[in-house]
Amino acid sequence: MDRSIYRYIIKNTLRDQVLILLLTLVAFPLVYASLDVPKQIINRALAGTDIPETVLGYELNQISYLFFLCSLFLLLVILNGALKYVLNVYRGVVGERMLRNLRLELYSRILRFPLPHFKRISQGEIIPIITAETEPLGGFIGDAFALPAFQGGLLLTYLFFIFNQDPLLGLAAISLYPLQMYVIPKLQRKVNALSKQRVLAARRLGDKVGDSMAGIQDVHTLGTSEFERVKIAARLQDIFLIRFDIYKRKFFIKFLNNFLSKVTPFFFYSIGGYYVIQGELTIGALVAVLAAYQDLDAPWKELLKYYQTKEDVRVKYEQIVEQFTPVPMFPPSRLNEGDTRLELVNEEIRFDRVFFSDPDASVKLDSITMTLAMKQSVGLMGDNESGASELAQLICKLQTPDRGAIQIFGHDLKRINEPALSRTLCFVGPRSHLFAGTIRENLLYGLTQPEGFSPSDLTIYEQPIGHDWLDLEQTPYDSLQALQAEILSLCTLFELDADLYRFGLQQSMANAPDEQLAHKLVTLRQELRDRLSEAGMDDLIETFDSERYNTNISVAENILFGSCSDPSLSADTLHLDGSLQRSLLNNQLMPTALSIGYKVAETMIELFADLEPGNDIYERFSFISAEDLPEYKELLAKHPIEKVESLQAEQREKLLALFMKLTPARHRLGLIDESIQATLVKVRQEFAQLQQGRRELVHYRFDQFNGLLSIQENILFGKLVYGKANAQQKVADVIDQLIDEHHLRADIQHYGLEYEVGTAGSKLQTATRQKLALIRAMIKQPRVMVVDQATSALDEQSEQRLIERLLTSGRCAFVWVVNRQHLMPLFEHRVELAGGRIIDSTPSN
């Protein structure tokens, strides 16, 4: 990257800057004319001199001439405004486009950071630079040349006009400029230094916040929350003091500018007034000069502001460049230049006197020379300082040797680019990352790399990773079906098939409907009930029946009696719906509902009176949160139950919300009897008629699949009865039997791939994350898998069983760094390291 922001701007936006400057030059004659026309209006049209006036061959009287000049002035105002609008929009577009490209370039440079550099920086430092610190640069880039040219041109135009009226007045107008031009840069240099301190302090704050968030569990378990608050408060205080100093100096500069700008009119009134009295200057000229000076103040302030912004942006840009230029840094050719496929000369990985040292750790490799035949499985063993992990990373070019050469299949590793290497070798480490998204998106991640991409082609890539991203010709698979089969096969190999099935039961089919599977699932509803009835367990489920009230779901769920994709119409917000409230009134149920809500509030207040927030009872009786409890106490204290109907709308909605959350079988408060339940069924039917035509609302029907419910909920089509021992497990066992009898497990596993893994796979267990990382690499079907303790989270038996399966699967060769001695006999070629040297190498005969 260019270290000068001006060189960077010229290099990337020269054509745009020239066009902006040309548009700027067009504006100056219009500006000068808009200054001169008011003078002509006063001196000629209003004074009546040289009337009648001839314009374009037409003779105009005083009135006509006045309106002509006024119309000309209005036209000039419109043209000036239109030109400024075009310039401002164009400058904004140029700035935003460059800001977009700058951020992309910075991120591209992150991809070229050497791996050890990530140990020296944190997300808290880097993320704010890309997202926040670059923001001012976008506004400046569009203005870098245009603003000083435009505002400077305006300044010169106004000055030329003033000098044209009287040279002495022109000198008075610029008399204080030299003082400002001397003092302000001196003050600004101190502001620049403070700005650097502020940026560094803000980065340190972000680093500390990120550090405490990463260790939040230890903060709570060790009781150091207050200590962390004090450390953050100290950093905030540092930023406050720096910013306070900046404000004092910036506003002093502003005060100085304002003061000096108000002194200059003194010369105009005194000198100009003297000339008017002496008859050497017309009043119109003096008025025009005063108007011009008023306009002169704006561009001068803009230029001063531009100077301050330029210095601030220059400091930011230099710091950004410094932060994103580590030494050494991977060349751009490593990422995407050269052949994307590697021709195999041999089937060996050779090390020739390889030396490596990590400056941030005590690990080093000393003169490693060996040949690994990729027809054999290779096991690497050693402690944390042996260099075994670093050796594996060197093979995959994640680290760079200090000296020596590494050959991969007959090619110098230094000359192989990343796409070609990733098709041949795949590395999986103990901390391999899962990205936020679905399991499928993560597993396909290594196959979804659009080719021929450049910043000029930028569009918004926020669609999920799916089949549209896959170019099957660039993958080892002939069809999507073959790819899908391979994913499920690998999941079975890694013993994740049960997890996928469990995840699949929790997924809905709304985004990927399968009518054939949906029909089969609907048929399972009756089979499930028949099977439960035969086993004497038919009382475990209360089925959804449009003619009956379901006591195991809430009042709101009973009325809605369906699923809705619109958040504004959900069980939590139904009490706010006007059509529901009218339906309750029509069925004379509103007074009863408010009274029940009032009684629920009374019960909750009495129940929670002596409980601490976070008690389990809050979770069971989740009508009122601990934060909202005081509001309900106040409501009940001011309004007796007899007057609930006279409450204000907001208060009525609070009580109605409690009524809507009531579940008779769960809460057992005895407030909703059979007559109320029957009335609620009528309200349900009336509400359904009012909601006809809303596609986002899907009502429960026994013979119809509901795409907004999960697969398991569709089979269940009801609610488990509260209080029945082991009801969930018993019903789940029967569902599993039915699914296996109908051979639907693979179809459901397919939907299990749509399970959201959470940030960095946080919704998954560590062992599951490690298995998925291995599957993601194997889907690429590399020639060699380099695995560095990527199964360390598994127990010993599971790890050994998995390694045995993989080594005998014949899918690829393996170079595996293990941390358990009993696993080494599984490998054909065993290499043991200690202190950065090979102490034993036992190849198979």
C-alpha positions in Angstrom: 0.0 0.0 0.0 1.1 3.6 -0.7 2.2 5.2 2.5 0.9 8.6 1.3 -2.8 8.9 1.2 -2.6 11.3 -1.7 -0.6 8.9 -3.8 -3.1 6.2 -2.9 -6.0 8.5 -4.1 -4.3 9.5 -7.3 -3.4 5.9 -8.1 -7.0 4.7 -7.7 -9.2 7.6 -8.6 -7.2 9.8 -11.0 -9.9 9.8 -13.7 -12.6 10.7 -11.1 -10.6 13.4 -9.5 -9.9 15.1 -12.9 -13.7 15.0 -13.8 -14.6 16.5 -10.4 -12.0 19.3 -10.9 -13.5 20.1 -14.4 -17.0 20.3 -12.9 -15.5 22.6 -10.2 -14.0 24.9 -12.8 -17.4 25.2 -14.5 -18.9 26.5 -11.2 -16.6 29.6 -10.9 -18.0 31.8 -13.7 -21.5 31.1 -12.3 -20.4 32.1 -8.8 -18.9 35.3 -10.0 -22.0 36.2 -12.0 -24.2 35.5 -9.0 -22.1 38.1 -7.1 -22.2 40.7 -9.8 -25.9 40.6 -10.6 -27.0 41.9 -7.1 -24.7 44.9 -7.7 -26.3 45.5 -11.1 -29.8 45.3 -9.4 -28.9 48.0 -6.9 -26.8 50.3 -9.0 -28.7 50.2 -12.3 -32.2 48.7 -12.0 -33.1 50.3 -8.6 -31.1 53.5 -9.2 -32.6 53.9 -12.7 -29.4 54.9 -14.4 -29.0 54.2 -18.1 -32.7 53.3 -18.5 -34.1 52.1 -20.8 -31.6 49.2 -21.1 -31.2 47.0 -24.2 -30.8 43.3 -23.6 -30.5 40.9 -26.5 -31.9 43.5 -28.9 -34.9 44.2 -26.7 -35.4 47.6 -25.0 -36.4 47.2 -21.3 -37.9 49.8 -19.0 -36.9 50.0 -15.3 -39.5 47.5 -14.0 -38.8 45.0 -16.8 -35.0 45.3 -16.4 -35.4 44.8 -12.6 -37.4 41.5 -13.2 -34.9 40.4 -15.9 -32.0 40.8 -13.4 -33.9 39.1 -10.6 -34.8 36.2 -12.9 -31.2 36.0 -14.0 -30.1 35.9 -10.4 -32.7 33.1 -9.6 -31.4 31.1 -12.6 -27.8 31.5 -11.4 -28.9 30.3 -7.9 -30.6 27.2 -9.4 -27.6 26.4 -11.6 -25.2 26.9 -8.8 -27.3 24.6 -6.5 -27.7 22.0 -9.2 -23.9 21.9 -9.9 -23.1 21.7 -6.2 -25.6 18.8 -5.9 -24.0 16.9 -8.8 -20.5 17.6 -7.3 -21.5 16.5 -3.8 -23.1 13.2 -5.0 -20.2 12.4 -7.3 -17.7 13.1 -4.6 -19.7 10.9 -2.2 -19.8 8.0 -4.7 -16.1 8.2 -5.4 -15.4 8.3 -1.6 -17.7 5.4 -0.8 -16.4 3.3 -3.7 -12.8 3.8 -2.5 -13.8 3.1 1.1 -15.3 -0.2 0.0 -12.1 -1.1 -2.0 -9.8 0.1 0.8 -11.6 -2.1 3.3 -11.4 -5.1 0.9 -7.7 -4.4 0.4 -7.1 -4.3 4.2 -9.0 -7.6 4.6 -7.0 -9.1 1.7 -3.8 -8.1 3.5 -5.1 -9.9 6.7 -5.2 -13.1 4.6 -1.5 -12.5 3.8 -0.4 -12.1 7.4 2.0 -14.8 8.5 0.5 -17.1 11.1 2.8 -16.0 14.0 1.7 -12.4 13.5 -1.8 -13.3 14.7 -0.3 -14.1 18.1 0.8 -10.5 18.3 -2.5 -8.8 17.3 -6.1 -9.2 18.5 -9.5 -8.9 16.9 -10.1 -6.0 19.2 -7.4 -4.1 17.4 -8.0 -5.1 13.8 -11.8 -5.1 13.5 -12.3 -1.4 14.6 -9.6 -0.4 12.1 -11.6 -1.9 9.2 -15.1 -1.0 10.4 -14.6 2.4 12.1 -11.2 4.0 11.6 -11.5 3.8 7.8 -14.8 5.6 7.9 -13.4 9.2 7.8 -11.2 8.2 4.9 -14.3 7.6 2.7 -15.5 11.1 3.1 -12.0 12.6 2.6 -11.1 10.6 -0.6 -13.9 12.2 -2.6 -13.0 15.7 -1.3 -9.2 15.3 -1.4 -8.7 17.5 -4.4 -12.2 18.7 -5.3 -12.9 20.5 -2.0 -9.7 22.6 -1.8 -10.1 23.3 -5.5 -13.7 24.3 -5.2 -13.5 26.2 -1.9 -10.2 27.7 -2.9 -11.6 28.7 -6.2 -14.6 30.3 -4.5 -12.3 32.1 -2.2 -10.2 33.5 -5.1 -13.4 34.4 -7.0 -14.8 36.4 -4.0 -11.4 38.0 -3.5 -11.1 38.9 -7.2 -14.6 40.5 -7.0 -13.7 42.5 -3.9 -10.4 43.6 -5.4 -12.2 44.6 -8.5 -14.4 46.9 -6.5 -11.5 48.5 -4.6 -8.0 47.2 -4.0 -7.8 48.6 -0.5 -10.9 46.7 0.5 -9.3 43.6 -1.0 -6.2 44.0 1.1 -8.4 44.5 4.2 -10.2 41.2 3.4 -6.9 39.2 3.4 -5.0 41.2 6.0 -5.5 38.6 8.8 -5.0 35.5 6.6 -1.1 35.3 7.1 -1.6 35.3 10.9 -4.1 32.4 10.7 -1.9 30.5 8.2 1.0 30.7 10.7 -0.7 30.0 14.0 -3.2 27.3 13.0 -0.7 24.7 11.6 1.3 25.0 14.8 -1.8 24.3 16.9 -2.8 21.5 14.5 0.4 19.6 14.9 -0.3 19.1 18.6 -3.8 18.0 17.8 -2.4 15.4 15.3 -0.1 14.0 18.0 -3.1 13.7 20.4 -5.1 12.1 17.6 -2.5 9.4 17.3 -2.6 8.8 21.1 -6.4 8.6 20.9 -6.4 6.0 18.2 -3.9 3.9 20.0 -5.8 4.2 23.3 -9.1 3.2 21.5 -7.4 0.1 20.1 -6.1 -0.8 23.5 -9.6 -0.4 24.9 -11.0 -2.7 22.2 -8.3 -5.2 22.8 -9.1 -5.3 26.5 -12.8 -5.6 26.0 -12.3 -8.5 23.6 -9.9 -10.1 26.0 -12.4 -9.9 28.9 -15.2 -11.2 26.7 -13.1 -14.2 25.7 -12.4 -15.0 29.3 -15.8 -14.1 30.7 -16.3 -17.5 32.3 -13.1 -17.1 34.3 -14.0 -13.6 35.2 -17.2 -14.8 36.9 -15.7 -17.9 38.5 -12.8 -16.0 40.0 -14.9 -13.1 41.1 -12.9 -10.4 39.2 -15.8 -8.6 37.5 -15.1 -5.4 39.5 -11.4 -5.7 38.8 -12.2 -5.9 35.0 -14.5 -2.9 35.3 -11.7 -0.9 37.0 -9.3 -1.7 34.2 -11.8 -0.7 31.5 -12.6 2.5 33.5 -8.9 3.4 33.6 -8.6 3.0 29.8 -11.8 5.1 29.3 -10.3 7.8 31.5 -7.2 7.9 29.4 -9.3 8.3 26.3 -11.4 11.0 28.0 -8.3 13.0 29.0 -6.9 12.8 25.5 -10.1 13.8 23.8 -10.6 16.6 26.3 -7.2 18.0 25.4 -8.1 17.6 21.7 -11.4 19.5 22.2 -9.7 22.4 24.0 -7.2 22.9 21.2 -9.7 22.3 18.4 -12.2 24.8 19.8 -9.4 27.3 20.4 -8.6 27.1 16.7 -12.3 27.6 16.0 -12.5 30.6 18.4 -9.4 32.2 16.8 -10.9 31.8 13.3 -14.3 33.2 14.4 -12.7 36.2 16.2 -10.5 37.1 13.2 -13.3 36.7 10.8 -15.4 39.2 12.8 -12.6 41.8 13.0 -12.3 42.2 9.2 -15.8 43.9 8.7 -14.4 46.7 10.9 -12.1 47.7 8.0 -15.0 47.4 5.5 -17.3 49.7 7.4 -14.6 52.3 8.2 -12.6 52.3 5.0 -15.6 51.5 2.7 -17.8 54.0 4.5 -15.2 56.7 4.1 -15.0 56.0 0.3 -18.8 56.1 0.0 -18.9 59.5 1.8 -16.2 60.8 -0.4 -18.1 59.6 -3.5 -15.2 57.3 -4.6 -17.3 54.1 -4.0 -21.0 53.4 -4.7 -23.3 52.0 -2.0 -24.1 49.1 -4.3 -20.4 48.2 -4.6 -20.0 48.4 -0.8 -23.1 46.2 -0.2 -21.8 43.8 -2.8 -18.4 43.7 -1.1 -20.0 43.0 2.3 -22.1 40.2 0.7 -19.0 38.8 -1.0 -17.1 38.9 2.3 -20.0 37.1 4.1 -19.7 34.4 1.3 -15.9 34.6 1.6 -16.1 33.4 5.2 -17.7 30.1 4.3 -14.9 28.8 1.9 -12.2 30.0 4.2 -13.7 28.1 7.1 -14.1 25.1 4.8 -10.5 25.3 3.8 -9.4 25.5 7.5 -11.7 22.6 8.3 -10.3 20.7 5.3 -6.8 21.2 6.6 -7.7 19.8 10.0 -9.5 16.9 8.4 -6.6 16.2 6.1 -4.1 16.1 9.0 -6.4 13.8 11.0 -7.0 11.5 8.0 -3.3 11.5 7.2 -2.5 10.3 10.7 -5.2 7.6 10.6 -4.1 6.4 7.1 -0.4 6.2 8.1 -1.3 4.2 11.3 -3.5 1.9 9.3 -0.8 1.2 6.7 1.7 0.6 9.5 -0.7 -1.9 11.2 -1.4 -3.8 8.0 2.2 -4.1 6.8 3.8 -6.7 9.0 7.3 -8.0 8.1 7.5 -10.5 6.6 4.2 -10.8 4.7 3.0 -13.4 2.2 3.1 -12.2 -1.4 -0.2 -11.7 -3.3 0.8 -14.5 -5.7 0.5 -17.0 -2.9 -3.3 -16.6 -2.8 -4.5 -16.8 -6.4 -1.8 -16.6 -9.0 -0.6 -19.6 -11.1 -2.0 -23.0 -11.8 -4.8 -24.2 -9.5 -4.0 -27.8 -10.0 -0.7 -29.6 -9.1 0.8 -32.2 -11.4 2.2 -35.0 -9.3 5.9 -35.8 -10.2 6.2 -38.3 -7.3 4.4 -39.3 -4.2 6.7 -38.0 -1.6 7.1 -35.1 0.8 10.8 -34.3 1.3 12.6 -32.1 3.9 16.1 -31.0 3.1 17.9 -29.4 6.0 14.9 -27.4 7.2 15.4 -24.9 10.0 12.5 -23.1 11.7 12.2 -21.0 14.8 9.2 -19.3 16.3 10.2 -15.9 17.8 7.2 -15.9 20.0 7.7 -19.4 21.4 10.5 -21.7 22.4 9.8 -24.1 19.6 12.4 -24.6 16.8 13.2 -27.2 14.2 16.9 -28.0 13.6 18.1 -29.4 10.3 15.2 -31.6 9.5 16.0 -34.0 6.6 13.7 -36.8 5.8 11.4 -38.3 3.1 7.8 -39.2 3.8 6.3 -41.7 1.3 2.6 -40.8 0.8 1.7 -44.4 0.1 2.1 -44.9 3.8 0.3 -43.4 6.8 2.6 -41.2 8.8 2.4 -40.6 12.6 4.3 -37.7 14.2 4.8 -37.8 18.0 6.3 -35.3 20.4 5.5 -32.9 23.2 4.5 -29.3 22.8 8.1 -28.1 22.3 9.2 -31.0 20.1 8.3 -29.2 16.8 5.9 -31.9 15.6 3.0 -29.4 15.2 5.2 -26.9 13.5 6.5 -29.6 11.1 2.9 -30.3 10.1 2.2 -26.6 9.5 5.3 -26.3 7.4 4.0 -29.1 5.1 0.9 -27.0 4.4 2.7 -23.7 4.1 1.1 -22.3 7.2 4.6 -21.5 8.5 7.7 -20.5 6.5 11.0 -22.2 7.2 14.0 -20.0 8.0 16.3 -22.1 5.8 16.1 -25.3 3.8 13.7 -26.7 1.2 10.5 -28.6 1.2 9.2 -30.6 -1.8 5.6 -31.7 -2.2 5.1 -34.4 -4.8 8.2 -33.2 -6.7 7.4 -29.4 -6.5 9.1 -26.7 -4.5 6.6 -25.8 -1.8 7.6 -22.1 -2.1 6.3 -22.1 -5.7 2.9 -23.7 -5.1 0.0 -21.3 -4.6 -2.8 -21.7 -2.1 -5.6 -23.0 -4.4 -3.3 -25.7 -5.9 -1.9 -26.7 -2.5 -5.4 -26.9 -0.8 -6.5 -29.3 -3.6 -3.6 -31.6 -2.8 -3.0 -31.1 1.0 -5.6 -30.3 3.7 -4.6 -29.3 7.2 -6.8 -29.7 10.2 -5.6 -28.5 13.6 -7.0 -28.8 17.2 -8.6 -25.3 17.0 -10.0 -25.4 13.4 -12.7 -22.8 13.1 -16.4 -23.3 12.2 -18.1 -20.3 10.7 -21.5 -18.9 11.8 -24.1 -20.7 9.6 -25.4 -24.2 9.0 -23.5 -27.5 9.2 -24.0 -27.8 5.4 -22.5 -24.3 4.7 -19.5 -25.2 6.9 -18.9 -28.6 5.2 -19.2 -27.1 1.7 -16.9 -24.2 2.6 -13.8 -25.6 1.0 -15.6 -26.2 -2.3 -17.2 -22.8 -2.6 -14.6 -20.4 -3.9 -15.8 -18.1 -6.7 -13.1 -17.6 -9.4 -12.2 -14.5 -11.4 -13.3 -12.2 -8.6 -12.1 -8.6 -8.5 -13.1 -5.5 -6.5 -14.7 -4.0 -9.6 -17.2 -6.9 -9.7 -18.3 -6.3 -6.1 -21.8 -7.2 -5.3 -23.5 -8.1 -2.1 -22.7 -11.7 -1.3 -25.0 -12.3 1.7 -26.9 -15.3 0.3 -26.3 -18.7 2.1 -23.6 -20.9 0.8 -25.5 -23.5 -1.3 -25.6 -25.1 -4.7 -25.5 -21.8 -6.5 -21.9 -21.3 -5.2 -20.7 -24.7 -6.4 -19.0 -25.2 -9.7 -19.1 -29.0 -9.9 -16.5 -29.0 -12.6 -14.0 -27.6 -10.0 -14.9 -30.3 -7.5 -14.2 -34.0 -7.4 -18.0 -34.8 -7.7 -20.1 -35.5 -10.8 -23.4 -34.4 -9.4 -25.0 -32.8 -6.3 -26.4 -36.2 -5.4 -22.9 -37.7 -5.3 -21.8 -34.8 -3.1 -24.8 -35.2 -0.8 -24.1 -39.0 -0.5 -20.4 -38.3 0.3 -21.4 -35.9 3.1 -23.7 -38.4 4.7 -21.2 -41.2 4.2 -18.5 -39.2 6.0 -20.8 -38.2 8.8 -21.5 -41.9 9.3 -17.8 -42.7 9.2 -17.2 -40.0 11.9 -20.1 -41.3 14.0 -22.1 -38.1 13.5 -25.1 -39.8 11.9 -27.0 -39.8 15.2 -26.3 -36.1 15.8 -27.4 -35.3 12.3 -30.6 -37.2 12.9 -31.2 -35.4 16.2 -30.5 -32.0 14.5 -32.8 -32.9 11.6 -35.8 -33.6 13.9 -35.4 -30.1 15.2 -35.4 -28.5 11.8 -38.3 -27.2 9.8 -38.7 -27.7 6.0 -39.8 -24.2 5.2 -36.7 -23.3 3.3 -36.3 -26.6 1.5 -39.7 -28.3 1.1 -39.9 -31.9 0.1 -43.5 -32.8 -0.6 -42.9 -36.5 -0.7 -41.2 -36.5 2.7 -43.9 -34.2 4.1 -46.6 -36.6 3.0 -44.9 -39.5 4.7 -44.5 -37.5 7.9 -48.2 -36.7 8.0 -49.0 -40.4 7.7 -46.8 -41.0 10.7 -49.1 -38.9 12.9 -51.8 -41.6 13.1 -49.3 -44.4 13.2 -47.7 -42.8 16.2 -51.0 -42.6 18.0 -51.9 -46.2 17.2 -48.5 -47.4 18.4 -48.8 -45.4 21.7 -52.3 -46.7 22.2 -51.2 -50.3 21.7 -48.5 -49.7 24.4 -50.9 -48.0 26.8 -49.2 -44.6 26.4 -51.9 -42.8 24.5 -52.2 -40.3 27.4 -48.7 -38.9 26.8 -49.8 -36.5 23.9 -52.7 -34.1 23.8 -53.4 -33.8 20.0 -54.1 -30.5 18.3 -57.9 -30.5 17.6 -59.6 -27.5 16.2 -62.8 -28.3 18.1 -61.2 -28.8 21.5 -59.1 -26.6 23.8 -55.6 -27.9 24.4 -54.7 -27.6 28.1 -51.0 -28.1 27.5 -50.4 -25.0 25.5 -51.0 -21.4 26.4 -54.2 -19.4 25.8 -52.4 -17.4 23.0 -51.2 -20.6 21.3 -54.8 -22.0 21.6 -56.3 -19.0 19.8 -53.6 -18.7 17.2 -53.7 -22.5 16.7 -51.0 -22.5 14.1 -47.6 -21.2 13.2 -46.9 -17.8 11.8 -43.7 -16.5 10.1 -44.7 -12.9 10.8 -43.2 -11.9 14.2 -46.0 -9.3 14.7 -48.5 -12.2 14.9 -47.0 -14.6 17.5 -48.0 -16.0 20.8 -45.9 -13.3 22.6 -47.6 -10.4 20.8 -51.1 -11.7 20.2 -52.6 -9.7 23.1 -51.7 -6.5 21.1 -53.7 -7.6 18.1 -56.8 -5.4 17.6 -58.9 -8.2 15.9 -58.3 -10.5 18.8 -59.4 -7.9 21.3 -62.6 -7.3 19.3 -63.2 -11.1 19.2 -62.8 -11.3 23.0 -65.3 -8.4 23.4 -67.7 -10.0 21.0 -67.7 -13.2 23.0 -68.0 -11.3 26.4 -64.7 -12.7 27.4 -62.7 -9.5 27.8 -63.8 -8.8 31.4 -63.0 -12.4 32.4 -59.6 -12.3 30.7 -58.7 -9.1 32.5 -59.8 -10.4 35.8 -57.8 -13.6 35.3 -54.8 -11.6 34.4 -55.3 -9.5 37.5 -55.4 -12.7 39.7 -52.3 -14.1 38.0 -50.5 -10.9 38.8 -51.6 -11.1 42.4 -50.4 -14.7 42.6 -47.1 -14.0 41.0 -46.4 -11.0 43.3 -47.2 -13.1 46.4 -45.1 -16.0 45.0 -42.1 -14.0 44.1 -42.1 -11.7 47.2 -39.2 -13.4 48.9 -37.4 -14.8 45.9 -34.1 -13.6 44.4 -34.0 -12.9 40.6 -32.9 -16.0 38.7 -34.7 -18.5 40.9 -36.1 -21.5 39.0 -39.6 -20.6 39.9 -39.3 -17.5 37.7 -38.6 -19.9 34.8 -41.6 -22.1 35.5 -44.0 -19.3 36.1 -42.6 -17.1 33.3 -45.5 -14.6 33.4 -43.6 -11.7 34.8 -39.9 -11.0 34.7 -38.1 -9.8 37.9 -37.6 -6.4 36.1 -41.4 -6.0 35.4 -42.6 -7.0 38.8 -42.5 -3.5 40.4 -44.8 -2.2 37.5 -47.4 -4.9 38.3 -47.2 -4.1 42.0 -47.9 -0.5 41.3 -50.8 -1.3 39.0 -52.5 -3.6 41.5 -51.9 -1.1 44.4 -53.7 1.7 42.5 -56.5 -0.3 40.8 -58.8 -2.9 42.5 -60.0 -5.9 40.5 -63.5 -4.5 40.3 -62.3 -1.7 38.1 -60.1 -3.6 35.6 -62.4 -2.7 32.7 -61.8 1.0 33.3 -58.0 0.7 33.0 -56.1 2.5 30.4 -55.3 0.6 27.2 -51.6 0.0 28.1 -52.6 -1.3 31.5 -55.3 -3.6 30.0 -52.7 -5.0 27.6 -50.4 -5.9 30.5 -53.1 -7.9 32.2 -54.2 -9.4 28.9 -50.6 -10.6 28.3 -50.7 -12.5 31.6 -53.9 -14.2 30.6 -52.5 -15.2 27.2 -49.5 -16.9 28.8 -51.5 -19.1 31.1 -51.2 -22.9 30.5 -53.7 -24.8 32.6 -51.8 -28.2 32.7 -48.5 -26.5 33.5 -49.4 -23.8 35.9 -52.4 -25.5 37.7 -53.8 -22.2 39.0 -57.4 -23.3 38.4 -58.3 -20.0 36.7 -59.5 -21.4 33.3 -62.5 -23.7 33.7 -64.2 -25.7 31.0 -66.7 -22.9 30.1 -63.9 -20.5 29.5 -62.1 -23.1 27.4 -65.2 -23.6 25.3 -65.5 -19.8 24.8 -61.9 -19.6 23.8 -62.5 -22.3 21.1 -65.2 -20.0 19.7 -62.7 -17.1 19.8 -60.2 -19.3 18.0 -62.6 -20.0 15.2 -63.7 -16.4 14.9 -60.1 -15.2 14.9 -59.2 -17.8 12.2 -61.9 -16.3 10.0 -60.6 -12.8 10.5 -57.1 -14.0 9.5 -58.1 -15.8 6.3 -55.9 -14.9 3.4 -52.7 -14.4 5.5 -50.2 -16.8 3.9 -47.7 -16.4 6.7 -50.2 -18.0 9.2 -50.5 -21.8 8.8 -53.3 -23.4 11.0 -53.0 -26.8 12.5 -54.7 -29.5 10.4 -54.3 -33.2 11.1 -54.1 -34.0 7.4 -51.8 -31.1 6.4 -48.1 -30.7 6.9 -47.0 -27.5 8.6 -43.8 -26.2 7.1 -43.2 -23.8 10.0 -43.1 -26.6 12.6 -40.0 -28.8 13.0 -40.1 -32.3 11.6 -40.5 -33.8 15.1 -43.4 -31.4 15.9 -45.1 -32.3 12.7 -45.0 -36.0 13.6 -46.1 -35.3 17.2 -48.8 -32.9 16.1 -49.7 -32.1 19.7 -48.1 -31.3 23.0 -46.6 -33.7 25.5 -48.7 -33.8 28.6 -47.2 -32.1 31.6 -46.4 -34.3 34.6 -46.0 -37.6 32.8 -42.8 -39.4 33.8 -40.3 -39.8 30.9 -43.0 -38.8 28.4 -40.5 -37.2 26.1 -38.1 -40.2 25.9 -40.9 -42.7 25.5 -42.5 -40.8 22.6 -39.1 -40.2 21.0 -38.3 -43.9 21.1 -41.6 -44.7 19.3 -40.9 -41.9 16.7 -37.4 -43.3 16.1 -38.9 -46.8 15.5 -41.5 -45.5 13.0 -38.8 -43.4 11.1 -36.6 -46.5 10.8 -39.5 -48.7 9.7 -40.3 -46.2 6.9 -36.6 -45.7 6.0 -36.7 -41.9 6.6 -33.6 -41.5 8.7 -31.4 -40.4 5.8 -34.0 -37.9 4.6 -34.1 -36.4 8.1 -30.3 -36.4 8.4 -30.3 -34.3 5.2 -32.3 -31.6 7.1 -29.9 -32.0 10.0 -27.3 -30.4 7.8 -29.3 -27.2 8.0 -28.7 -26.9 11.8 -27.2 -23.6 12.8 -23.8 -24.1 14.5 -23.7 -20.7 16.2 -20.7 -18.3 16.4 -17.5 -20.3 16.0 -19.6 -23.5 16.4 -20.6 -22.5 19.9 -23.8 -24.6 19.8 -21.8 -27.8 19.2 -19.7 -29.8 21.5 -15.9 -29.5 21.0 -15.6 -33.1 19.8 -18.4 -32.5 17.2 -16.7 -29.3 16.0 -13.4 -31.3 15.5 -15.2 -34.0 13.6 -16.9 -31.5 11.3 -13.6 -29.8 10.6 -12.1 -33.1 9.5 -15.1 -33.9 7.3 -14.9 -30.4 5.7 -11.3 -31.2 4.7 -12.0 -34.7 3.5 -14.9 -33.5 1.3 -12.3 -31.8 -0.9 -10.8 -35.3 -1.4 -7.1 -34.2 -1.1 -4.2 -36.6 -1.8 -2.9 -36.0 1.8 -4.6 -35.0 5.0 -2.3 -33.4 7.5 -3.9 -33.7 10.9 -2.5 -31.9 14.0 -4.1 -33.3 17.2 -7.5 -32.6 15.6 -9.2 -35.4 17.6 -7.8 -34.4 21.0 -11.3 -33.7 22.4 -12.4 -37.3 21.9 -12.0 -39.9 24.6 -9.2 -42.5 24.0 -11.4 -45.3 22.7 -13.3 -43.0 20.3 -10.2 -41.4 19.0 -8.5 -44.7 18.3 -11.6 -46.1 16.7 -11.9 -43.1 14.4 -8.2 -43.1 13.4 -8.4 -46.8 12.6 -11.4 -46.2 10.4 -9.8 -43.3 8.5 -6.5 -45.1 7.9 -8.2 -48.2 6.5 -10.8 -46.2 4.5 -8.4 -45.7 1.6 -9.7 -42.2 0.9 -6.3 -40.4 1.1 -2.9 -40.5 2.8 -2.4 -39.2 6.3 0.3 -37.3 8.2 -1.1 -37.2 11.7 0.3 -35.5 14.8 -0.8 -37.5 17.8 -0.5 -36.7 21.5 -1.1 -40.2 22.8 1.7 -42.8 22.6 -0.6 -45.8 22.2 -1.9 -44.4 18.9 1.6 -44.6 17.1 1.4 -48.3 16.2 -1.6 -47.5 14.0 0.7 -45.7 11.5 3.0 -47.4 9.0 5.7 -44.7 9.2 6.3 -43.4 12.8 8.4 -40.3 13.4 9.2 -39.1 16.9 10.6 -35.6 17.6 12.1 -33.9 20.7 13.7 -30.5 21.0 13.2 -29.8 17.3 15.1 -32.9 16.1 14.1 -36.3 14.8 15.0 -38.9 17.5 13.3 -41.8 15.8 12.0 -42.6 12.3 10.6 -46.0 11.7 9.2 -46.6 8.2 7.3 -49.7 7.3 9.2 -52.3 5.2 
